[in-house]
Amino acid sequence: CLKTRWVKLFFTRNKDQATLFVTFNEFHEWLTVFFSKQFDSQTLYVVKRLLSDLGGEFDNTSVRGFTDRHKWAHIFAATKMHHMNPHVERWFQTLWACMNKLIFTGDCPKELWTYVAKFVAYVRNRLLYKFAGTLVPSPFQTLNKVAPNLSYVRVFYCPCWPVDDSYHQKSEVNAVPCRYLGPSNDEDRVRGSYIHNTETGNISIAGMLRYNEQYDEKL
């Protein structure tokens, strides 16, 4: 979103007309159903323009009908002129740079890259931006009118152990080796954190965790 700088990620297996049309509908559903409930309706910004390149998956009758139906102005960048949509191009640079560092330093399996991307987007939506030498509010603060709380965000892919209550000690639960994948996203509608069970490979959401954020500490 160019007005708030809020970023929402969607993941697809293919880049074709049918897949993109489904993704656009998912985005519109998220925007109208969940987004309007999550934030104050007075701060909800309506989509007015859609910026994209001239790829066939964007320039077709399906997408044209979708944008006309929702009264979005669809604006295209000229062929091979990606700098005409600089906000997206620059954000992708930030996304990939952060993802590479997290995967490398955390020794995270590459097949979990979607969770790495979600973590980066989650944190970036809650950080300040610098514009013309001045710090501007984070996208989260712009939408919610309150400062975000990042005190509960831990070191990505650090060892963790799910517990049932605050009385459990780490030694009691370390039979379940897991790794932290970041806070659960808003669309999951479950408060907690993504965890990766390194033995089974399963990914779930846990409410309470014990952490070990010191990589050189013997487990």
C-alpha positions as CSV (number, residue, x, y, z in Angstrom):
1,C,0.0,0.0,0.0
2,L,1.6,3.2,-1.2
3,K,-0.3,5.4,1.4
4,T,0.5,3.4,4.5
5,R,3.5,1.3,3.3
6,W,1.7,-1.8,4.7
7,V,2.8,-5.0,2.9
8,K,0.7,-8.1,2.5
9,L,2.3,-11.2,1.0
10,F,0.6,-14.0,-1.0
11,F,2.4,-17.1,-2.1
12,T,1.6,-19.0,-5.3
13,R,3.1,-22.1,-7.1
14,N,2.6,-20.6,-10.5
15,K,2.6,-17.3,-12.2
16,D,-0.2,-17.5,-14.7
17,Q,-3.5,-15.8,-15.4
18,A,-5.7,-18.3,-13.5
19,T,-3.5,-18.3,-10.4
20,L,-3.2,-14.5,-10.3
21,F,-7.0,-14.1,-10.7
22,V,-7.5,-16.4,-7.7
23,T,-4.9,-14.4,-5.7
24,F,-6.6,-11.1,-6.5
25,N,-9.9,-12.5,-5.2
26,E,-8.2,-13.7,-2.0
27,F,-6.7,-10.3,-1.6
28,H,-10.0,-8.5,-2.0
29,E,-11.7,-10.9,0.5
30,W,-8.9,-10.3,3.0
31,L,-9.2,-6.6,2.5
32,T,-12.9,-6.3,2.9
33,V,-13.7,-9.0,5.5
34,F,-10.7,-9.2,7.8
35,F,-8.8,-6.0,7.3
36,S,-11.9,-3.9,8.0
37,K,-12.5,-5.8,11.3
38,Q,-8.9,-5.6,12.4
39,F,-8.4,-1.9,12.1
40,D,-10.5,1.2,12.8
41,S,-12.9,1.8,9.8
42,Q,-11.9,5.4,9.8
43,T,-8.3,4.5,8.9
44,L,-9.2,1.9,6.3
45,Y,-7.8,3.0,3.0
46,V,-9.7,1.9,-0.1
47,V,-7.8,0.5,-3.1
48,K,-7.8,3.1,-5.9
49,R,-4.9,2.1,-8.2
50,L,-3.3,-1.2,-9.0
51,L,0.3,-0.9,-10.3
52,S,1.9,-3.8,-12.2
53,D,4.1,-4.6,-15.2
54,L,2.9,-5.6,-18.6
55,G,3.1,-9.4,-18.0
56,G,0.4,-11.5,-19.6
57,E,-0.8,-12.6,-16.2
58,F,-1.7,-9.0,-15.4
59,D,-2.9,-7.8,-18.8
60,N,-5.9,-10.0,-19.7
61,T,-9.7,-9.9,-19.7
62,S,-10.1,-11.6,-16.4
63,V,-8.0,-9.1,-14.5
64,R,-9.5,-6.3,-16.5
65,G,-13.0,-7.4,-15.5
66,F,-11.9,-7.7,-11.9
67,T,-10.5,-4.2,-11.7
68,D,-13.5,-2.7,-13.5
69,R,-15.9,-4.5,-11.2
70,H,-14.1,-3.1,-8.1
71,K,-13.4,0.3,-9.7
72,W,-9.6,0.0,-9.5
73,A,-7.5,2.0,-11.9
74,H,-5.0,-0.5,-13.4
75,I,-1.8,1.3,-14.3
76,F,1.1,-0.5,-16.1
77,A,4.8,0.1,-16.2
78,A,6.4,0.3,-19.6
79,T,8.2,-2.8,-20.9
80,K,11.4,-3.5,-19.1
81,M,11.0,-0.4,-17.0
82,H,10.8,-1.9,-13.5
83,H,11.9,1.3,-11.9
84,M,8.6,2.8,-12.8
85,N,7.2,0.9,-9.8
86,P,10.1,1.7,-7.4
87,H,8.3,1.0,-4.1
88,V,7.7,-2.6,-4.8
89,E,11.2,-3.2,-6.4
90,R,12.9,-1.6,-3.4
91,W,10.9,-3.5,-0.9
92,F,11.7,-6.8,-2.6
93,Q,15.4,-5.9,-2.3
94,T,14.8,-5.5,1.5
95,L,12.8,-8.7,1.6
96,W,15.4,-10.9,-0.1
97,A,18.4,-9.3,1.8
98,C,16.7,-10.0,5.2
99,M,15.6,-13.5,4.2
100,N,19.1,-14.4,3.1
101,K,20.6,-13.3,6.4
102,L,17.9,-15.1,8.5
103,I,18.3,-18.4,6.6
104,F,22.1,-18.2,6.8
105,T,22.5,-17.1,10.5
106,G,19.6,-19.3,11.8
107,D,20.6,-22.4,9.7
108,C,16.9,-22.5,8.6
109,P,15.9,-25.1,6.0
110,K,15.4,-23.4,2.7
111,E,12.0,-25.1,2.2
112,L,10.7,-22.9,5.0
113,W,11.4,-19.7,3.0
114,T,7.7,-18.7,3.1
115,Y,7.8,-18.5,6.9
116,V,11.0,-16.5,6.6
117,A,9.3,-14.1,4.3
118,K,6.3,-13.8,6.6
119,F,8.6,-13.0,9.5
120,V,10.3,-10.3,7.6
121,A,7.0,-8.7,6.5
122,Y,5.6,-8.9,10.0
123,V,8.6,-7.1,11.5
124,R,9.0,-4.6,8.6
125,N,5.3,-3.5,8.9
126,R,6.1,-2.5,12.5
127,L,9.4,-0.6,12.0
128,L,9.8,3.1,11.4
129,Y,10.6,4.5,7.9
130,K,13.1,7.2,7.1
131,F,11.9,9.8,4.6
132,A,13.9,12.9,3.7
133,G,16.0,12.4,6.8
134,T,12.9,12.3,9.1
135,L,11.5,9.2,10.8
136,V,7.9,8.5,9.9
137,P,5.5,6.2,11.8
138,S,5.5,2.5,11.0
139,P,2.6,1.1,8.8
140,F,1.2,-0.6,11.9
141,Q,1.1,2.7,13.8
142,T,-0.4,4.5,10.8
143,L,-3.3,2.0,10.7
144,N,-3.8,1.4,14.4
145,K,-2.9,4.8,15.9
146,V,-0.7,3.1,18.5
147,A,2.9,2.1,18.6
148,P,3.6,-1.6,17.9
149,N,5.0,-3.9,20.6
150,L,7.9,-6.0,19.3
151,S,9.2,-7.1,22.8
152,Y,7.7,-10.6,22.2
153,V,9.5,-11.1,18.8
154,R,12.4,-13.5,19.3
155,V,15.5,-14.5,17.4
156,F,14.4,-16.2,14.2
157,Y,14.7,-20.0,14.2
158,C,16.1,-20.1,17.7
159,P,15.5,-23.3,19.8
160,C,12.2,-23.3,21.7
161,W,10.0,-25.6,23.7
162,P,6.2,-25.4,23.9
163,V,4.9,-25.4,27.5
164,D,1.4,-25.7,29.1
165,D,1.9,-23.1,31.8
166,S,4.5,-20.8,33.3
167,Y,5.5,-23.3,36.0
168,H,7.2,-25.7,33.6
169,Q,11.0,-25.5,33.4
170,K,13.0,-25.9,30.2
171,S,14.4,-29.2,31.3
172,E,10.9,-30.6,31.6
173,V,9.9,-29.9,28.0
174,N,13.1,-30.1,26.0
175,A,12.0,-33.6,24.8
176,V,10.1,-31.7,22.0
177,P,12.8,-29.9,20.0
178,C,11.3,-27.0,18.1
179,R,12.5,-23.9,16.3
180,Y,10.8,-20.4,16.4
181,L,9.4,-19.2,13.1
182,G,7.9,-15.9,14.2
183,P,4.5,-14.6,15.5
184,S,1.5,-16.1,13.8
185,N,0.0,-13.8,11.2
186,D,-3.3,-12.0,11.5
187,E,-5.1,-14.2,9.0
188,D,-4.5,-17.2,11.1
189,R,-6.7,-15.6,13.8
190,V,-4.8,-17.6,16.4
191,R,-2.5,-15.7,18.8
192,G,0.8,-17.4,19.2
193,S,4.0,-18.3,17.3
194,Y,4.8,-20.6,14.5
195,I,7.1,-23.4,15.6
196,H,8.9,-26.0,13.5
197,N,9.2,-29.5,15.1
198,T,12.7,-30.5,13.9
199,E,12.0,-34.3,14.5
200,T,8.6,-34.6,12.6
201,G,9.0,-31.6,10.3
202,N,5.5,-30.4,11.3
203,I,4.7,-26.7,11.7
204,S,2.1,-25.6,14.2
205,I,1.1,-22.6,16.4
206,A,2.0,-22.6,20.1
207,G,0.8,-20.2,22.7
208,M,3.5,-20.3,25.3
209,L,7.2,-21.1,24.6
210,R,10.6,-21.3,26.3
211,Y,13.4,-19.9,24.2
212,N,17.1,-20.3,23.9
213,E,18.3,-17.2,22.0
214,Q,22.0,-17.8,22.7
215,Y,23.3,-19.9,19.7
216,D,26.6,-20.7,21.3
217,E,25.0,-21.9,24.5
218,K,25.1,-25.6,25.0
219,L,21.6,-27.1,24.9
